[in-house]
């Protein structure tokens, strides 16, 4: 009976969290909307199944990974973890689960080419992989241009040179344009996946981005 009660309680926590996140992000327009979060959730659970990860921790971390993204909170890396902890504590979630989810959220985001973002647990690895998979391929391309528009960045400035940012501050303040962002982040993600399944998926999505960029530059130069 205890196992059944625990499963029911966990299911209720997940469902309330999904509803909460949907309300927060339903009409978000920068590519970090509810459907991004849901895609990360679905992919993270797929990877969790292959890797034998705790699905409850994975699903909560995926749902809450963008709850207060630093990109929309003046670069504050602590905003998301604080909001996630407050929410899960309000739901009377097991403190060990809360700590684990918060740890994942603290480390999940890309912070620059030269900044390590390791994950201590398999749960963190699959959530980070799932989030990064949603940043590449066809959907990643669409999200990148949506975010670039939000930041009033040019689509492309051929005078700009991509930079391998060695600090979070340098990455945060980058303004080289959307095409630069491919080289400063998206094309690096394939080689930063943790799991075998994510690496397989990333390989195809990476090739798609390379083909897109080749076509983009041909059209830019009037060659196609």
Secondary structure as UniProt FT lines:
FT   HELIX           2..25
FT   TURN            26..27
FT   HELIX           34..51
FT   HELIX           55..64
FT   TURN            65..68
FT   HELIX           70..72
FT   TURN            73..75
FT   TURN            77..78
FT   HELIX           79..90
FT   TURN            91..92
FT   HELIX           95..107
FT   TURN            113..114
FT   HELIX           122..133
FT   TURN            134..135
FT   HELIX           137..150
FT   TURN            151..152
FT   TURN            158..159
FT   HELIX           168..172
FT   HELIX           178..184
FT   HELIX           186..192
FT   HELIX           196..220
FT   TURN            221..222
//
